[in-house]
Amino acid sequence: MLDINAKIAEELGVVTRNVAAAVALLDEGSTVPFIARYRKEVTGSLDDTQLRTLEERLRYLRELEERRVSILASIDEQGKLTPGLKNDILAADTKVRLEDLYLPYKKKRRTKGQIALEAGLGELADALFADPTLHPETEAERFIQPDNGFADVKAVLEGAKYILMERFAEDADLLERLRNTLHSDARLSSRVATGKEQEGAKFADYFEHDEPLKSVPSHRALAMFRGRNEGILSLSLVLGEPDAIMHPCEAMVAKQFGIENHGRPADAWLAEVVRWTWRIKLSTHLETDLFGSLREQAETEAISVFARNLHDLLLAAPAGPRRTLALDPGLRTGCKVAVMDETGKLLATDTIFPHAPQNKWNQSLATLGALCQQHQVELIAIGNGTASRETDKLAGELVKGMPQLRMQKIMVSEAGASVYSASELAAKEFPELDVSLRGAVSIGRRLQDPLAELVKIDPKSIGVGQYQHDVSQVQLARSLDATVEDCVNAVGVDVNTASAALLTRISGLNSTLANNIVEFRDANGAFTSRSQLKKVPRLGEKTFEQAAGFLRVMNGSNPLDASAVHPEAYPLVKRIAEDTGRDIRSLIGDSAFLKQLDPKRFTDESFGLPTVTDILAELDKPGRDPRPEFKTAAFQDGVEDLKDLKPGMLLEGVVTNVTNFGAFVDIGVHQDGLVHISALADRFVQDPHTVVKAGDIVKVRVMEVDIPRKRIALSMRLSDEPGESRNSPSQRPPRENRQRNESPRTRPASDKNSGGGTMASLFANAGKIKKK
């Protein structure tokens, strides 16, 4: 059977014993963040990305082994397990190959071929197959059985035909060759369903579309599958020329079983068997298989895109512990206001009506000014939804009118804020607060610390995915949860200020333990040491081992409790201090001294070189935050709406989403613009994620503006001039029908594709955005 550890090691390009060690740790209940950070010696320093891949492959290969055992047992029970078949099953390295081998022995409903076999027509089928010189009609006469449903020669020959068809269609080697040929050479053909042209206008690019199956990108595949699911498109696989005498796959079937037409009496009948085998038995089956494989690959890629964007968003730069006034913009219902202290504690709330229809501009300024003065506000967070630019203008006047406070205003994505506001968690956190005001609190807190606030929201509601509703929700949730876990543990949390939602994501903890920590903290006061965590109900030694290194106790009795040094390594730090004649507190932060130390000097049987090196780095910058420095984009004054945009403008914006075909950038006009992959850089770009990530601040040039359809074409190649052709043949504009889940400000005016030109080509349905 397959050596799972060796297989994974080969795929990852690492040593088998390191994979075996990682697998053992996972089986013991260790988490990926813990293994990646604190078990480098035994895993050969496998990082979290490698470990996540290992975890996924381990799941797949173990399922493969379970299925292999089940199949072997089933065939053995039937008395049909030959040595050759057993070897083939043991050598199968994919689920598809395994199921191909099992197909002839799989219990299935009673088929026409089985009925014919029960009637004794197997002898006729074998005879005609073995000797094509026999006359089919003559041979069939002696098998006529009116009582069994074979009343004439035609019925008998059809029964024999089904026997051979089913036998041919269950040949595992043939299936593998056909599948590989179709994958490498077939074209995916998309056509519009009759009469659906108007209803399905958003899929216009696929009304008559053909491309090689093997090179269909994930976003186009998912677009076409969506079109098919909505009854707009029909999809098929095309191989060879339509007017060919014999389909290439029919020729492969014939060759597999040595069937050739030499004009012998049974040759025409056997040719018909071959034709029916392909057209009736194999064509639809293999097309379904290959479409399933294409969808699976496309879903995997879409999930990967979502996870990467979520990672970048969660690890966006925090503004830090600064007093913040948050504004959740609105028109008729007013702007919701919330003020928070440095820790995110809610200090005050209010509602102002600066915009139409009430237009209480000066009164709103006075209200905000009083709140800012009273609470010494440093930051103003403005949600980027409806009326955001009007509210930004209000905040600008506020900042100018109160120069003594040196306030800074920042536009903040409000994606998912409404989901949090109505959640059980928000209701528990702010039971007396109006739902709309909870959204303002969320906006302010996510400016102070995006990670701490966004973990309270279902990752699928944050709005940085493509086709997220078309993919496996189980796999999507698993991937996004893993991403959140990796991000939270990469940063670490202050155990005395972290919410239960944040603590839940710490290695080894769950919602019950997280709530127990918060309740213990509320009842007994702040934790003064990591060891005190062992007093929390149900937090045992194993959990402490997994979680302790990621939980920080600031200003505690032991300075190491505020670092990423694991408690199990405290004796090592003590030894380093003693060997160097230094006090632990004096070691921390002394970069010059620490860099002079040779890590090899302190290794022993318990602590290898990777761990010692990590500890010295941590002592240099204890509790260091891996997130970047906080920066903000400056939206241009006077550019607040689509109509304010002019081709050629040079603007600053924030990347809100990165897809396989480009990046969407918020430039402050309530509608994100698209920087197509071909306009991201002055070089060939294969993957947009190598150039930009969600949260990046970038400079862009406006290339085109389509006001009726609310579409903006941007370029990060600042030398580009509007009207120029920007797309090389290798980076054609996207042809997909895309869906993105994000904040209410980005809603298209129309679902229809109109004409040509660069804009139509650039978007080609890619910019279609819907609120889910």
Buried (B, 14 or more C-beta within 10 A) or exposed (E): EBEBBEBBBEEBEBEBEBBBBBBEBBEEEBBBBBBBBBBBBBBBBBEBEBBBBBBBBBEBBEEBBEBBEEBBEBBEEEEEBEEEBEEBBEEBEEBBBBBBBBBBBEEEEEEBBBBBBEBEBBBBBBBBBEEBEBEBBEBBEEBEBEEBEBEEBEBBBBBBBBBBBBBBBBBBEBBBBBBEBBBEBBBBBBBBBEEBEEEBBBBBBBBEBEBEBBEBBBBBBBBBBBBBEBEBBBBBBBBBEEEEEBBBBBBBBBEBBEBEEEEBBBBEBBBBBBBBBBBEBBBEBBBEBBBEBBBEEBBBBBBBBBBBBBBBBBBBBBBEBBBBBBBBBBBEEBBBBBBBBEEBEBBEBBBBBBBEEBEBBEEBBEBBBEBBEEBEBBBBBBBBBBBBBBBBBBBBBBBEEBEEBEBBBBBBBBBBBBBBBEBEBBBEBBEEBEBBBBBBBBBBBBBBBBBBBBBBBEBBBBBBBBBBEBBBEEBBBBBBEBBBBBBBBBBBBBBBBBBBBBBBBBBBBBEEBBBBBBEBBEEEEBBBBBBBBEEBEEBEEEBBBBBBBBBBBEEBEBBBBBBBBBBBBBEBBEEBBEEBEBEBEEBBEEEEBBEEBEBEEBBEEEBBBBBBBBBBBBBBBBBEBEBEEBEBBEBBEEBBBBEBBEEEBEBBBBBBBBBBBBBBBBBBBBBBBBBBBBBBBEEEBEEBBEBBBBBBBBEBBBBBBBEEBBBBBBBBBEEBEBEEEBBEEEBBBBBBBBBBBBBEBBEBEBEEBEEEEBBBBBBBBBBBBBEE
